[in-house]
Every structure is written in structure tokens, then in C-alpha cells.
Amino acid sequence: MRRLLLVSHYALPHVGGMEMVIDAEARELARRGWDVVHVASAPPNLPGGPADPRPDGYRVVRVGALNALEERLGVPYPVFAPALLPVLDREIARADVVHAHGFLYMSSVLALLLARHRRPGAVRVLTEHVGHVDYETRALDLAESAAIAGIGRLSTRAAEGLITMNPKVADALRGLAPGRPVELIANGVDTEAFRPAAPAARAALRVRLGWDERPRVLFVGRLVAKKGVDVALAAAAAAPDAFRLVVAGPGRLPGPAPANVDLLGAVAPERVAELMQAADAFLLPSRGEGFPVTAQEAMASGLPAVLADDPNYAAHVGGAGDGVRLVAPEGGAVAAALRELLADPDARSAAGARAAAHAQRAFSWGAAMDAHEALFARLSARRSAPTPPA
């Protein structure tokens, strides 16, 4: 049996797009016969300890960590306990492939360096999801740039193959690690869980949620500047008569919420799927992302999406037509786009259908994992190929 070690900052139930992506990768590869282990930090309410078997066929090993940066500054960066080193050493010794996610995390750089020196037979792959994120404070921005120049360069060069889903991030990875192969592989979506609801089922969901006929615009994500929650709130304030904004995600708002905003807090994935089936549109004016997983899930659920005008998104949404609108991340512009989208229910429904059809074609976990397995095989074959005579 082939053994895969996944390494990242957090694992479910910690809420985040990367956590959802890794869980999907682990489930799909376990289904294909891989023995999958995921090493990540323990959330604050769950101490580190033995492997946590998941019902989806893989195991999670949680290592204790301090999470002060996320709690105080909204920066998702756990500081692992020293126990991380022996845990990685043990799991790397059993692995055929070591796949780290996120080039700045302690767990990623340690796993790749350890694998290079202690387990030279294992394939080493790194996925970078977002690259440089523009933080609101100059100090955080400078700290991240310095970390990328140091830790990011170290981890990318310790890997044999690099994966991202964003052309801009791909260029940054090539600059950090010249000569390393960089693969553009889009994340997939669980199209069984995220799919359009039949009209009667959608109506029943809205009743259960206590929603009236007023349009609901759904925002799903951590309540931090990177996700554009401030822009979403400004858009709600600019169009109080046009829709109610439903905000689902952990954290605190940057200011008071307008009267037409409903705060749900952190929401379980299965409930997110229901919210997406019941809502009228999806909003995520985020920045510094490869391509938001929640946007893919919303599209697959039949929601037309309003996203920030990021040129790197074009490759992912080109087949969705008016099912996706890329708008300047400013409250007035977003409000205007949502007003136009919601003004005609029939046109909105047709746009959502186009978004869903595109998602079904373009966002397949099967295709994404085919590409991953092909990369693993190429890297393994390249290593075992005979060296030509001098």
C-alpha cells in the first residue's frame, strides 16, 4: 500500500479553505487505496495526542501548538510544540510521498527538510495556496515578505515538485525555487454535498432557516480583512433595501454590523452546504487567494457569485458566464453588482444554473487527484531514472 503523509498548519474541525482542501485530498486518495496520515496542530480545545481516526479512511495526528497569532491578529500561524519533530520523524519514516501545504508553516518546512535527509526515497511535494497576502498593517506585511524570502525559499527548495492554482503564485514559486516543476492544479469540489436544491427542497430550507422572501446574500469565511468582510459589510450598508447579508465564519467583525446583516458564527460544513442551497447569491470580495474553495462550492450549489476583481480568477471562471461577476472590492461597486444580480429572480436563477454547470465541468476532485498522482509518479520516476554517463 502506498503511504502519503500530509502536513499543514491546521486540520478540521478548524475552519478554513486549506483545511477543507486537505480533507478532500485525504479522503479521495484514501478511497483510491493510499494509507493517508495528516499531521497538523491541535486546536485550542483539543490537546495533541494519538492519531485521530476519521470516518473517511485516514488518520489525523494532532500536535500541541500556541495559536496566539490567530487569536490576536487574525494570522493563521500556529507555533508548534517541540513534539512536532519526533512526530514528523516517525511518520516520514513510513511515507512514500510527503505532501506539505503552505510554504511558511513550521510543519511544512520541517517535514520537507527531514524527508530530504532522513527519507531520501520519499517524494517531496509542496502546495502553496495563496502566496503573499497584503495585510492591513505595514508591520505584518513586512514580516510576511521577510518570511517568504527566508522560510518560503527554504521550503520550496526542499521540495521536488510544487503545486498551486494561481498563475501569479506560480511565478512567485519559480522565483523562489528555479528549476523546480510547478503544476497548476485547481482544487475540486464535493459535488454530491454541494449541488443545487430542487425548488421544493430549497423552499423548505428557507422556512427552516426562518428566511422570508427577501434575497439572502451569503458570505462564508473567516472574519478577517483578507476575506473582505469589511467590503461585504460596506456593501450591505450601501444597499439596505436590496438584500440581507448572511455571514458565516469564525472571528469578530471589524466594526458594528448594519441592520440587514445576520451573523451565524462558525458553521459546520454540512450546514454551509444547506446555506448555499437556500441563498440567492454568494459574496466573497477576498484578496490574496489561489481561488477560494467556498466560491467553488457556492457555484456548484447553483449560486451566482460576486468575487473580487482578481485577474488570476479568470482561468477558473471563464466558462461560468454571468454566473460569476468579478467586481472591484469596494462597498459601492459590490452593492451595485448585487442589486443588478438580484433585481430579476429568473435571470439570477439562470446565472446560478450556469455557475453550477461550469463547476460540474471544471471542479472535479477526481481530476485534481489524477493530476496529483501523476505528479507523484513523475517525480518518483525522475529520481529512479539512470544518470547518463558523463
N, C-alpha and C positions, 0 to 999 in steps of 0.2 A: 504493500500500500504506500502511495506517495504521501509524504508528510509536509504540510505547509504551516509555517509559523507566521502569523500576522502580528504586527507590533504597532501600537498607536498611543496617543495620549489618553483617550477615554474609550470606554465601551458602553453599550446600552446597559442600564437604563439612563445613563447620562444623555441628555438630549442634544443632538447636533447632526448636521448633514453628513459629516465624516463617519460618525458612529453608525448611521443608517447604511451608508455605502459599504462599510467593512462587514457589517452583519449580513448584508445581501451577498457579498463575495463569499463569506464563510459558508453560508447556507447552500449556495449554488455549488461550490466546489466540494463540500461535504456530500451533497447529493450525487456528485459525479465520482465519488469513491475516495476523495482525499481525506486523510486524517488531519483535521484542522484544529490548531490551538491559537487563541488570541491572547496576547499579553498586553495589559493596559493598567491604568491607575484605578484604585478603588475609589468610588465616590465617597463624599464625606460621611454618609450614613451607612456605609458598607465597608467594614475593615478588610484589609488584604488577607489572603489566606489560601486555602487549597483551591484547586481548579473548580470552577462553577460550570457544571454541565448544563448546556442549553437544550431545549427540546428540539432544536433544529439540526442536531447532529454534530455540533462542535463544542469545544470547551473554552472557557474564559478563565485565565489566571490573572487575578487582581493583586496589584502591589500597592501597599500604602503610599500615600503622597500628600503633600501640602497643596491646597488649592486656593491660596490667598490671592493670587493674581487675578483669577477669575472672579472671586467673591468681591474684591475691592475695586478692580479696574476693568472688569469685563474682558480680560485677556485669557483665553482658554489655554493655560500653560501650567500643568501640574508639575511640582517639584518632587520627584520620586524619592522614596526612602532607599538606603543602601541595599536593601533586599532585592532591588531590581537586578543587580549584577549577577548573583547566583541563579536567580530565576531564568534570566536570559541564557546564561551559560548552560544550564540544564536543558532548556528547550531547544537551543540551537544545535546541541549535540545530536538531536533526534531528527532535525529538519532536512528535507531535500531542497526546499525553497524558503528563503527568509524574505518576507514582503513587508516593508516598513511604510507607514503612511505619515506624511508630514515631515519636511526636511529640517525643521528646527527643534523637534522634541528630543528630550534626553533619551527616551526609549528608542527612537529611530536611529540616532547616530551611534549609540552604544551597541545596538543589535547588529548593525551593518559592519561596524569595526570588529566586533567579536567574531562574527561569522567569517570575515575575511581571514582572521588569524587562527581561529580555533576550529573552523569547519570549512576548509577551503573547497570541499566538494559540493557545498550548498550554493545554489543560485541566489544572488542578492539583487532584489528589486526595490525601488523606492517610488512611491506615488506622491506627487506634490499636488495638492488640491487648489490652492489659492495664490501662492506666491506672495509678493509684498502686498500688505494691506495698509492703506492710508489711514492712520489713526488720527483722532481729533487733536491730540496733544503732540507738540513737537518732540517732546522727550521720548514718548513711546515710539514715534515714527523713526527717530534716530536710532533708538535701541534695536528696533527690528531690522533696520538696514545693516547695522553692525553685526547682528546675529546671523543674517543671511550671508554676509561676506565671510564670516568665520564658520559657524556651525553648519549653515546651509552648504557651503563649499565642501566641508569635510564629509557630510553625509552623502551628497550627490557623487562625490568621487569614490566613496567607499562602496557604492552600488555599481552593478554591472549594467543594469538597464533602468531607464527612467520612464515613468508614465505620468501624463497629465491629460486634461480635457480642454485646455485653453491654449491657443496659439501664442499668446503673449507670455504665459508661464513657460511654454516650451522653449521660447527664445531665451528666457532667463536661465533655464536649466542648462541649455547648451553653452551659455557663457560661463556658468559655474563649473561645468564638467565637460570640456571639449572632448569630442570623440566618443562620448557615451551615447548609445542609441536612445532616442526619445520617441516614445509612442504616444500618439493622440488617441485615447480610448474614452468614449463617452460613457458616463455612468448609466446604469439601467434603471428600470422601474418595475416594481411588482405589479404587473397589470391585472392580476387577479384581485389584489387588495384595492388597487386604485383604478377604478373604472367608472364610467357614467352610470348613474342610477336610473332605473325606469321611472317615468313620471309619477306613478303612484307611490313608489318607494321613496322618491325624493320628497314628495308632499308629506309623507308620514314622518320622515326625518325632521323636517322643518317644524312640524307640530310638536314632536318630542323635544326639540330644542327650544320651544317657546318663541319661534320666529313668526312674525306676521308677513304680509306680502311685500313689505319694504325690502328693496335689494340689500343683500349682505355681501360685503367685500371682505375676503379672508386674507389675513396676514399670518404667516407661520414662520417663526424663527426666534432666536434669542433676542431679547430687547436691548440691543446694543447698536451703536452708531453704524457699524459695518453693515448691519442688515437693513439700514434705512428706516428704522422705526420712527425716527424724528420726521422724516419726509412723509411717511404714512399718516402720522397724526396731523401734520400740517395740511395734507390733502383732505382728511376728514373734516378739519375745521373750515376749510375753504368750500366745502360742499355739504353743509349740514342737512339740507333737504333732499339730497340725491341718494344717500345710502347710509347704512350703519357699517362701521368698520369693526370686524371681529378679530381680536388679537389673541393668538395662541402661541405661547412660548414663555420660557423662564426668564426671570430678571425683573428689573424695575424700570418703569418709564422714565425718560429724561425730564419730564415735566408733567403738569396736570393733563388729564385726558379730556378731550372735547366731549360734549354731552352725547354725541352719536357714536361713541366707542364702547364696545363691550370687551372687558379683559377676562380671559379664561385661565391665564397662568399656563404652567407646563401641562401638556396634553399627551396622553399615550398614543402611539402610532395608530392603533385601530380606531381611536376617536378622531384623529386627524383625517383618516380616510372618510369617515362619516361627515365631518365638517365640509370636506371638499365636495362630496356628493350633494350636499344641501345648499352650498353657497351659490352666488350668482357670478362672481368674478374673483380672481386672485391677484394680490398685490404684493410685490417684493422689490422695492427700489434699492437693493443692496449693491455693494461695490466690493471689489477685490475677491471675487469668487470665480472658480473654474466655470461652472454653470450650476445654478442652485438645484439641488435634488428636489426640494419642495416645489420648485417651479415645474419640474418634470412630472412630479406626482399630480400636481394640480391639472396640468394639461391632460394627463392620462385619465383623470377623473371627469373630463369634459368641461373644465373651467377655462374661459378665456383669461389670459394672464397679462398684466401690466408690469413690466420689468424696467430696470434702469437701462438707459441707452448705452450699453456696453458693446462696442463693435465686435468683441470676441464672442458674443452670443449668436451672431448671425449664422454661423455654421450649424448651430443646434436647432434653430427655429425657422430656417428658410422654407421648410415645407408646410408650416402651420398657417400661412396666410395671415388673415386678420385675427387668428386665434391667439396671437401674441403681439403685443404692442410695446415697442421699446421707446421709452419716454425719458426726457431729461429729469434727473432725480431732484425735482423741486416741487413743493406742495401745490402751487397753482397749476403747473403743467400736468401733474398726475391727476389732480381733481378734474381738469378739463377732459382728459382722456377717459376717465371713468364715467363722467357724465355722458359723453358721447356713446360709450360702450353700452351703458345701462338704459339709454333712452328708448331703445326698441327691443323688447324682450325676444322677438322672433330672430332678429339679427344677432343678438347676444347668444342665443341658443345655437344658431348656425355656426357662429365663430367658435363656440365651445366644441362643437362636433368636429370642426376642422382641427382644432388643437388635439383632441383625443385621437383622431385618425393618424395625425403625424406622430404622436407619442407611441402609438402601437407599432408604427413602422420603424421609428428611429431609436427608441429607448428600450432595448431588449437586454435583460441580464444574460440571457443565453449567448447573444452575440458578444457582449462585453467579456464574458468569461472565456469564450472561444479565443478572443484576442489575447487575454491574459495567458491562457495555457499555451498558445502558440509562441508568445514571447518567452515564457519559461523554457520551452523546448528549444528554441533557437539559441538562447544563452547557454543552455547545457551542451548543445551540440557544438557550439563555437569553442567552448572550453575543451571538449574532448577531441576536437579535430587535431590531426597530427601537425606538428610545426614543420613548415617547409625547410629544406636544408639551406644553410647559409651560402 
